[in-house]
């Protein structure tokens, strides 16, 4: 007798092959049998009634590194059909970190991923230092599968101390980083992440950006020993720089026999030729034997922010950045200082960065007000309100922020990556992987959840750029292949029973709502799922649309081609 049998399903097996009506049987967390009509009883039988059954979706670009230590479900990923998340991207993770560097790492993480300090400090216990100790803190409380990269910045900081922020590493220090990376991989890391662009809370390059080419080459040599993956954040806004970086990644891939993946591949009105140029360069590198994988998100960038927490929207504008990094009282004074305001207004209309040029301040929405007298402004554009009042839109934004003690919420809608007709081709390209969702990050800024539903609703149903089967493959089998997750990503005997049952005619992301569910009374804005009926992790129900999240914790640490030691 099977433990679970799902019958009468439209089976999309994760290979991209045509879907078929069939049954799937599960036993001991594994798929035991697949067929058009399976014999044999089961303790639990679910009639899918023709709904789609797919392998659990894999989210390859997340930042649940902190959240996973207190939330083993990585909410709300499961309700969007995600059964495996890959953490530790962008050179950052919560380990290995020596005790004396916890404050620095926490500040960097909160800055880059924009998590409220109160939530981070309330949730983090910091009772580990090594990578193995970090994994041990949450491995027995997982409702979702987790794979974690080792962060390059963390390796440098562990080996070099504060000098990691100042200089290149010596030969001896590089060797120390190699040994440390091996320890992380032996403990269960799936690979290495690094960055060429990120800055810390003091507006300085994160430690990995101080690495000389020979350091990255040496670390890639270790990845080659393990068959592990490297993830990189390149200069995604500059076509020339991005193509140069792709060439570097191609050489590293060939030399060490590794897969390298970069994220994001970002479509922008400021640089409309960037994506086609980058893909041409990827094709060249792949033709020459490299394994270079670009990651592209499906959703547009809709950024929301309040001025009581620093936001990367303003990182390219020096006066704004310096002002919002200050304590709240000083920020309020600056916002009212005539000379500072003049500089802020000038910088608002003169972006310092190609991507920043798409952030048009007068088009910002007033999305949330706290004073009753301002509630009528919610949902309106600054420029429309300013026109009625006869004032400048940026001055109006500053006035509202001061009046509401920096708690007014503003939104920059469709900052970029919103031209579905233009990005349908790249999204459907066989070389492009779905990624860069940033789950667990920017939790007060923009809803990073719902890329899966957006793919099916906009690119499958609306645009017809992908078939249902192709979209499922993009979220399952392709990612599993790229990352070496050999027991995930397909519905076939022997695979882990990570499954998602959904209605292909309804699946979508829901509207953005505020959820006060972070530690320390923090809140985030989420998009709940639509059309996802039931989610199974290693054969156990962890989410059902009619009952919500269960108490089951069947999630596992996933280590790519290697088994994680018990």
C-alpha positions in Angstrom: 0.0 0.0 0.0 1.3 3.5 -0.9 1.2 6.3 1.6 -0.2 8.7 -1.0 -1.7 8.4 -4.5 -2.7 11.4 -6.6 -5.1 10.3 -9.4 -6.6 11.9 -12.5 -3.9 14.6 -12.7 -2.6 16.5 -15.7 1.0 15.5 -15.1 3.6 18.0 -16.2 6.6 16.0 -15.3 9.3 18.8 -15.4 11.0 17.6 -18.5 9.1 19.9 -20.9 7.4 16.9 -22.6 3.7 17.0 -23.3 1.5 16.7 -20.2 -0.7 13.6 -19.8 -3.6 12.4 -17.6 -2.2 10.1 -15.0 -1.5 9.0 -11.5 1.4 9.4 -9.1 2.2 7.2 -6.1 4.3 8.2 -3.2 6.0 6.2 -0.5 8.6 7.2 2.2 9.1 10.7 0.6 9.9 9.3 -2.8 7.9 9.0 -6.0 7.4 5.2 -6.4 5.3 5.0 -9.6 3.9 7.1 -12.4 1.4 6.0 -15.0 -1.8 6.6 -16.8 -3.7 4.4 -14.3 -1.9 3.0 -11.3 -3.1 -0.1 -9.4 -2.7 -0.4 -5.7 -4.3 1.1 -2.6 -3.0 4.1 -0.7 -3.5 5.5 2.8 -4.4 8.8 1.2 -5.9 9.2 -2.3 -6.4 12.7 -3.8 -8.4 13.1 -7.0 -6.8 15.9 -8.9 -9.9 16.3 -11.1 -7.7 17.2 -14.0 -5.7 19.9 -12.4 -2.0 20.2 -13.1 0.5 18.2 -11.1 4.1 19.4 -11.3 7.4 18.9 -9.5 7.7 21.4 -6.7 9.0 24.7 -8.0 12.6 25.7 -7.2 13.5 29.3 -6.3 17.1 29.7 -7.1 17.7 33.2 -5.9 16.5 33.9 -2.4 17.8 35.6 0.8 16.0 33.6 3.5 19.4 33.2 5.3 18.2 35.0 8.4 14.5 34.2 8.2 15.0 30.5 7.8 16.5 30.4 11.3 13.1 31.3 12.9 10.7 30.4 10.0 11.4 26.9 8.7 8.6 27.4 6.1 10.3 30.4 4.4 6.8 31.9 4.1 5.2 32.6 1.8 7.2 30.5 -0.7 5.2 27.2 -0.2 1.9 28.7 -1.1 3.4 29.8 -4.5 4.3 26.2 -5.2 8.0 26.5 -4.2 9.3 23.5 -2.4 13.1 24.2 -2.6 14.8 27.6 -2.0 18.5 28.4 -2.6 19.9 30.8 -0.1 23.2 32.6 0.3 23.2 34.6 -3.0 25.1 37.8 -3.7 28.2 36.9 -1.6 26.1 37.0 1.6 25.0 34.3 4.1 24.8 34.1 7.8 27.9 31.8 8.1 30.7 31.3 8.5 30.8 34.4 10.7 33.0 34.9 13.8 31.3 36.4 16.8 33.2 39.6 16.5 31.9 40.2 13.0 28.2 39.6 13.7 27.3 43.2 14.0 29.0 44.1 10.7 27.4 41.1 8.8 24.0 41.9 10.3 24.3 45.6 9.2 25.4 44.6 5.7 22.6 42.1 5.3 20.0 44.5 6.6 21.3 47.2 4.2 21.5 45.1 1.0 18.4 43.1 1.7 16.5 45.9 3.4 15.2 43.9 6.4 14.0 46.1 9.3 16.6 46.1 12.1 14.0 45.3 14.7 12.9 42.2 12.9 16.4 41.0 12.2 17.6 41.6 15.8 14.5 39.9 17.3 14.7 36.9 15.1 18.4 36.2 14.9 19.9 34.2 17.8 23.5 34.2 16.5 24.4 30.9 18.3 26.8 29.7 15.6 30.0 30.6 13.9 30.8 27.8 11.3 28.8 26.9 8.3 28.0 23.5 9.8 26.8 25.0 13.1 24.6 27.4 11.1 22.9 24.6 9.2 22.4 22.7 12.4 20.3 25.5 13.9 17.4 25.0 11.5 17.8 21.6 9.7 15.3 19.8 12.0 12.6 22.5 11.7 12.2 22.8 7.9 8.9 22.7 6.1 10.6 23.5 2.9 13.8 22.2 1.3 16.8 24.5 1.6 20.1 24.6 -0.4 22.6 27.2 0.7 25.6 28.8 -1.0 28.7 29.9 0.8 29.1 33.7 0.6 32.5 34.9 -0.8 32.4 38.0 1.4 32.0 35.8 4.5 35.0 33.7 3.5 37.1 36.8 3.2 35.9 38.2 6.5 36.6 35.0 8.3 40.1 34.6 7.0 41.3 38.2 6.7 39.3 40.0 9.4 38.7 43.7 8.9 41.4 43.7 6.2 38.9 41.9 3.9 37.3 45.4 3.4 40.6 47.1 2.6 42.8 45.0 0.3 43.5 42.0 -1.9 44.3 38.7 -0.2 47.8 37.3 0.1 48.6 33.8 -1.3 48.4 32.4 2.2 45.0 34.0 2.8 43.7 32.7 -0.5 44.7 29.2 0.5 42.9 29.7 3.8 39.8 30.7 1.9 40.1 27.6 -0.2 40.2 25.4 2.9 37.3 27.2 4.4 35.2 26.8 1.2 36.0 23.1 1.3 34.7 23.0 4.9 31.5 24.7 3.8 31.0 22.4 0.9 31.6 19.3 3.1 29.1 20.7 5.5 26.4 21.0 2.8 26.9 24.2 0.9 25.8 23.9 -2.7 28.4 26.3 -4.1 29.8 29.8 -3.8 28.2 33.2 -4.4 30.0 36.5 -5.1 29.3 40.0 -6.3 30.8 42.7 -8.4 28.3 45.4 -7.5 27.0 45.3 -3.9 27.8 47.9 -1.3 27.6 47.7 2.5 25.9 49.9 5.0 28.7 52.4 4.9 28.5 52.7 1.2 31.7 50.8 0.7 32.2 47.7 -1.5 31.3 44.4 0.1 34.5 42.4 0.9 34.4 40.1 -2.1 34.7 43.1 -4.4 38.2 43.6 -3.2 39.2 40.2 -4.5 41.9 40.0 -7.2 41.2 37.7 -10.2 43.5 35.0 -8.8 41.5 34.7 -5.7 38.2 34.0 -7.5 40.1 31.6 -9.8 41.4 29.7 -6.8 38.0 29.4 -5.3 36.5 28.2 -8.6 39.2 25.5 -8.6 37.7 24.3 -5.3 34.2 24.4 -6.8 35.6 22.2 -9.6 36.7 19.6 -7.1 33.2 19.3 -5.8 31.2 19.8 -9.0 29.6 22.8 -7.3 28.0 26.0 -8.7 29.0 29.7 -8.6 26.5 32.5 -8.5 27.5 36.1 -9.4 25.9 39.5 -9.4 27.4 41.5 -12.3 27.0 45.1 -13.5 23.5 44.2 -14.8 22.8 47.8 -16.0 25.8 48.2 -18.3 25.8 46.2 -21.6 29.6 46.6 -22.2 30.5 45.7 -18.6 28.0 42.8 -18.5 29.4 41.3 -21.7 32.9 41.5 -20.3 31.8 39.8 -17.2 30.2 37.0 -19.2 33.5 36.4 -20.9 35.2 36.2 -17.5 32.6 33.7 -16.3 32.9 31.7 -19.4 36.7 31.3 -18.9 36.2 30.3 -15.3 33.6 27.8 -16.3 35.8 26.1 -18.9 38.9 26.2 -16.8 37.4 24.5 -13.8 34.5 22.6 -15.3 31.8 24.4 -13.3 28.5 25.9 -13.9 28.4 29.7 -13.3 25.1 31.6 -13.1 24.6 35.3 -13.0 21.6 37.3 -11.8 19.8 39.4 -12.7 19.5 39.6 -16.5 17.4 42.8 -16.3 15.4 44.4 -19.1 15.4 48.2 -18.9 14.0 51.0 -21.0 17.3 52.9 -20.4 19.3 50.1 -22.1 17.0 48.2 -24.4 19.8 46.5 -26.2 21.3 45.0 -23.0 19.4 41.7 -22.9 19.9 40.7 -26.5 23.6 41.6 -26.4 24.1 39.7 -23.2 22.3 36.6 -24.6 24.5 36.7 -27.7 27.5 36.7 -25.5 26.2 33.8 -23.5 25.5 31.9 -26.7 29.1 32.5 -27.7 30.5 31.2 -24.4 28.2 28.2 -24.4 29.3 27.4 -28.0 32.9 27.4 -26.8 32.1 24.9 -24.1 31.3 27.1 -21.1 28.3 26.6 -18.8 27.1 30.1 -18.2 23.4 30.5 -17.1 21.7 33.9 -16.9 18.8 34.2 -14.5 15.8 36.4 -15.3 12.8 37.3 -13.1 9.3 37.3 -14.5 7.7 40.1 -12.6 8.2 43.9 -13.1 10.0 45.9 -10.4 7.5 47.7 -8.3 9.5 49.3 -5.4 7.9 50.6 -2.2 9.6 52.3 0.6 9.4 54.5 3.7 12.2 56.8 4.8 12.5 55.3 8.3 14.5 52.4 6.7 17.3 52.9 4.1 16.3 51.8 0.6 18.5 51.1 -2.4 16.2 53.3 -4.5 18.4 56.2 -3.4 21.8 54.5 -3.4 22.9 56.3 -6.6 22.0 59.7 -5.2 24.6 60.8 -2.6 22.6 63.4 -0.7 19.6 61.2 -0.4 21.7 58.3 0.6 23.6 60.2 3.2 20.4 61.7 4.6 18.4 58.5 5.0 21.3 56.6 6.6 21.2 59.0 9.5 19.1 58.4 12.7 15.5 59.3 12.2 15.7 62.6 14.0 18.6 63.8 11.9 16.8 62.7 8.7 13.8 64.7 9.7 15.9 67.8 10.3 17.6 67.4 6.9 14.3 67.0 5.1 13.4 70.4 6.6 16.7 72.2 5.9 16.4 74.5 2.9 19.9 73.8 1.5 19.6 70.0 1.9 16.1 70.1 0.4 17.5 71.9 -2.6 20.1 69.2 -3.2 17.6 66.5 -2.7 15.2 68.0 -5.3 18.0 68.5 -7.7 19.2 64.8 -7.4 15.7 63.6 -7.7 15.5 64.9 -11.2 19.0 64.0 -12.2 19.7 60.3 -11.6 23.3 59.2 -11.3 22.8 55.7 -12.6 21.2 54.3 -15.8 18.7 52.3 -13.8 18.0 55.2 -11.5 17.0 57.3 -14.5 13.9 55.1 -14.7 12.8 56.1 -11.2 10.7 59.2 -12.0 9.9 60.8 -8.6 6.8 62.7 -9.7 5.2 59.4 -10.7 5.6 57.9 -7.3 2.4 56.8 -5.6 1.4 57.7 -2.1 0.6 54.1 -1.1 0.1 54.3 2.6 -0.5 57.1 5.1 -0.8 57.0 8.9 -2.5 60.3 9.6 -6.3 60.1 9.1 -6.2 63.5 7.3 -3.9 62.0 4.6 -5.8 58.8 3.9 -7.5 60.4 0.8 -4.0 60.7 -0.8 -3.4 56.9 -0.9 -3.2 55.5 -4.4 -2.6 58.9 -6.0 0.5 60.1 -7.8 2.7 62.8 -6.3 2.5 64.8 -9.5 -1.3 64.9 -9.5 -1.5 65.9 -5.9 1.3 68.5 -6.4 -0.5 70.0 -9.4 -3.7 70.5 -7.3 -1.6 72.1 -4.5 0.6 74.2 -6.8 3.9 72.7 -5.5 6.8 70.5 -6.6 6.1 66.7 -6.4 9.5 66.0 -4.6 8.9 68.9 -2.1 5.5 67.3 -1.5 7.0 63.9 -0.8 9.4 65.4 1.7 6.6 67.4 3.4 4.5 64.2 3.8 7.4 62.3 5.1 8.1 65.0 7.7 4.5 65.3 8.7 4.2 61.6 9.3 7.5 61.1 11.0 9.0 59.3 7.9 6.3 56.5 8.0 4.5 57.5 4.8 4.8 54.7 2.2 5.6 55.6 -1.4 5.7 53.3 -4.4 7.6 53.5 -7.6 5.5 51.4 -10.0 7.0 49.6 -13.0 10.6 50.8 -12.5 11.7 48.4 -15.2 11.4 44.8 -16.5 7.7 45.4 -17.3 7.6 45.1 -21.1 6.2 41.6 -21.4 6.3 41.6 -25.2 10.0 42.5 -25.1 11.0 40.0 -22.5 8.9 37.1 -23.6 11.6 36.0 -26.0 14.4 36.0 -23.4 12.1 34.3 -20.8 11.4 31.5 -23.2 15.0 31.2 -24.4 16.4 27.7 -23.5 19.6 29.3 -22.1 17.7 31.6 -19.6 16.7 30.3 -16.2 13.9 31.8 -14.1 15.5 33.4 -11.0 16.3 36.5 -9.1 13.1 36.4 -7.1 14.9 37.7 -4.0 12.5 35.9 -1.6 13.2 36.8 2.0 14.8 40.1 1.0 13.5 43.7 0.7 10.6 42.6 3.0 9.3 46.1 3.6 10.1 47.3 0.1 8.5 45.2 -2.7 6.6 42.0 -2.9 9.2 39.5 -4.0 6.8 36.6 -4.0 4.7 35.4 -6.9 7.1 35.0 -9.7 5.7 31.6 -10.3 2.1 32.7 -10.7 3.2 35.6 -12.8 5.0 33.3 -15.2 1.9 31.2 -15.7 -0.6 34.1 -15.9 1.3 36.6 -18.0 3.7 34.5 -20.1 1.6 31.3 -20.6 -2.0 32.3 -20.5 -1.8 36.0 -21.7 1.2 36.2 -24.0 1.4 32.6 -25.1 5.2 32.9 -25.0 5.5 29.5 -23.2 3.4 26.4 -23.1 2.3 25.1 -19.7 4.9 22.3 -19.9 7.7 24.7 -20.8 6.9 27.0 -17.9 6.9 24.0 -15.5 10.3 22.9 -16.9 11.6 26.5 -16.4 10.7 26.3 -12.7 11.7 22.7 -12.0 13.8 20.5 -14.3 15.9 23.2 -15.8 16.9 24.7 -12.4 17.5 21.2 -10.9 19.8 20.4 -13.9 21.7 23.7 -13.7 22.3 23.4 -9.9 23.0 19.6 -9.8 19.8 18.8 -7.7 19.8 15.3 -9.2 16.9 14.0 -7.0 14.5 17.0 -7.6 12.8 18.7 -10.4 11.0 15.8 -12.2 8.1 13.5 -11.6 9.6 10.1 -12.1 10.2 7.1 -9.9 13.1 7.6 -7.4 12.8 11.3 -7.3 11.9 13.2 -4.1 8.1 13.6 -3.8 8.1 17.4 -4.0 4.9 18.1 -5.8 2.5 21.0 -6.5 -1.1 20.7 -7.5 -2.5 23.8 -9.2 -5.2 25.1 -11.5 -3.4 26.2 -14.7 -6.4 28.4 -15.6 -6.2 30.3 -12.3 -2.7 30.3 -11.0 -1.5 33.8 -10.4 -0.1 36.1 -7.7 -2.6 37.9 -5.5 -2.7 41.6 -4.6 -0.1 43.1 -2.3 -1.1 43.2 1.3 0.6 44.2 4.5 1.4 41.4 6.9 2.7 42.0 10.4 4.4 38.7 10.8 8.1 39.5 11.3 9.7 39.3 14.7 10.0 42.6 16.6 6.6 43.7 15.3 8.0 44.1 11.8 5.8 43.9 8.7 6.3 43.1 5.1 4.2 43.3 2.0 3.3 40.0 0.4 1.4 38.7 -2.5 -0.4 35.5 -1.6 -1.0 32.8 -4.2 -4.0 32.2 -6.4 -4.8 28.8 -7.9 -2.2 26.7 -6.0 -4.3 23.9 -4.4 -1.8 21.7 -2.5 1.9 21.5 -2.0 3.8 18.4 -0.9 7.4 18.4 0.4 9.0 15.0 0.4 5.6 13.4 0.1 4.0 15.4 3.0 1.4 18.1 2.7 2.8 21.4 3.8 0.3 23.8 2.3 -3.3 23.5 1.1 -5.4 26.3 -0.2 -8.4 25.3 2.0 -6.4 24.9 5.2 -3.2 27.0 4.9 0.1 25.9 6.2 0.3 22.6 8.1 2.5 21.8 11.1 4.5 19.2 9.1 8.3 19.8 8.9 9.4 17.3 6.2 11.9 19.7 4.6 15.5 18.7 4.0 18.9 20.3 3.5 19.7 19.8 -0.2 23.4 19.7 -1.2 23.3 19.2 -5.0 25.4 16.3 -6.2 26.6 15.5 -2.6 24.7 14.1 0.3 24.7 16.3 3.4 26.3 14.4 6.3 23.8 13.6 9.1 
